[in-house]
């Protein structure tokens, strides 16, 4: 059981992922103590999670964000607004995902990455370091990368940032 949030079983949301033939029951979370690093006060309602396995350490889901399936947010990660983290995705450290961003598949995000706007990250991708990914980019390790995906992968593979 978490010491900084509780799952509100009285506030639930049913979602369907018709393309995967899956449905999930998510529950709103409520802060049990202040989390100043996330701007959260005791009693604030957060986002939606399927179970405690989705949110640990000091990670927080706020707004109408969702973390479900086998996805995990840990460390100081923040998911906010309408962002969705699903599949087997794992976001850790100081990663921030917000706006309408969607993270799925086996994506791993570490360190100080920010993903926002309408970005979609999927497949078997791992990103780490200091990076901001916004706009309407789609990054998938399936070879169907769009927009700046190659630059992002190049930056990660060479431990340098390029614009």
N, C-alpha and C positions, 0 to 999 in steps of 0.2 A: 504494500500500500504506500502511496506517495505521501510525503510529509508536507508538500507545498500546494497540492491541489486535490480536489475530490471530483469524482465523476457524478454528475447529476443524472441519475437514472430516470428522474421525472421529466427531463428535457431530452427527448430523443429525436433522431432524424433518420429516415430510411433513404438510402441512395441505391441506385441501380447502375451497374456498368454493363449495359446491354451487349457491348461488343465482346465482353469476357464472360457473359452469362453469369454474373455475380451480383449479389446484393449485400449490403452491409447495413448494420444498425450502429449509428454513431450517437455519442452522448456528449452533451455540453460539459465543460469543466468549469470549476469555480476555485479561485485562489484561496488557500488557507492561510497565507501570509503574504506580506509585501514582497514583490520582486522588483526592486528599483531598477535593475539593469534592463528590464523589459517594460518599465513604466506601469507595472501592475500593482494594485492595492489589494489587500485582504478583502475578500467578498466579491471582487470583480469576476464577471463571467468571461470565460475564454471561448476558444473555438470548439471544434468537435473532434473527438477521438473514438476509436472503436473499443480500445481497452488500455489498461495501464502499460502494456508492452509497447505502445506507440510513443510514449512520452516519458523520459527519465532524466536523471541528473537535475539540471536546472533549466531544461528546455521548456518553452512555452508556446502554446497555440492560442492565438488571439483572433478577434473579429469573427468572421465566418469561415475561418480556415478549417481544413480537414486533414487528419492524419489517420490512416486506416490500413487494413489488410496487414501485411507483414512489415510495413514501413515503420521506421524508428527515427525519432528526433532525440538527440542527446547532447550533453555538454551544455553550452549556453545558447543553443540554436533557438531561433525565433521564426515561427510560421505565423503569418498575419494576413489580414484582409480576406480575400477569397482564394488564397493559395491552397493547393491540394498536394499532399504527399501520399503516394500509394505504392502498390506492388511490394517489392523488396527494397525500396529506396532507404538510404540511411543518410541523415544529415547530422553533422556533429560540430563540435567546437563553437565558433562564433558565426556560423552560417545564418543568413537571414533570407527567407523566402517570403515574398509578399506580392501584392497586386493580384493578378489572375494567373500567376505562374503555376505550372503543373510539373511535378517530379514523379517519375514512376520507373518501372523496370527494375534493374539492379544498379541504379545510379548511386554513387557515393560522393558526397560533398564534404570537404574538410576545410579547416582553417578559417579564413575571413572572406568567404565568398558571399556575394549578394546576388540573388536571382529575383527578378521582378518583371512587371508589366505582363505580357502574354507569352512569356518564354515557356517552352515545353522541353524538358530533358527526359530522355528515355533510353532504353537499351542497357548496355554494359559499360557505362561511362563513369570514370572517376576523375574528379576535378579537385585541386587543392591549391593553396596559396592565397594571394590577395587578388580578387577578380570580381568584376561587376558584369553581369549579363542581363541586359534588358532589351526592350523592344518586342518584336514578334518572332524571335529566333526559335528554330527547332533544332535540337541537337540529339542525334541518335547514333549509336555505334553500329547501326545496321547498314551504313553506307549511304543513307538517304539524308545527308546533312544539308541544311539550307543556311543561307546567309553567312554569318561569320564563324560557322562551326569549325572549319579547318583552321582558322586563326586561333580559336580557343584551344583546340587540341594541340596545335603547334606550340602555343604558349605553355601548356601544361607539360608536354613532353620535353621541352628544353628549359624548363624552370625559368622562363623569361616572359615578360609581357610585351606583346606587339599590338599595334593599333593599325 
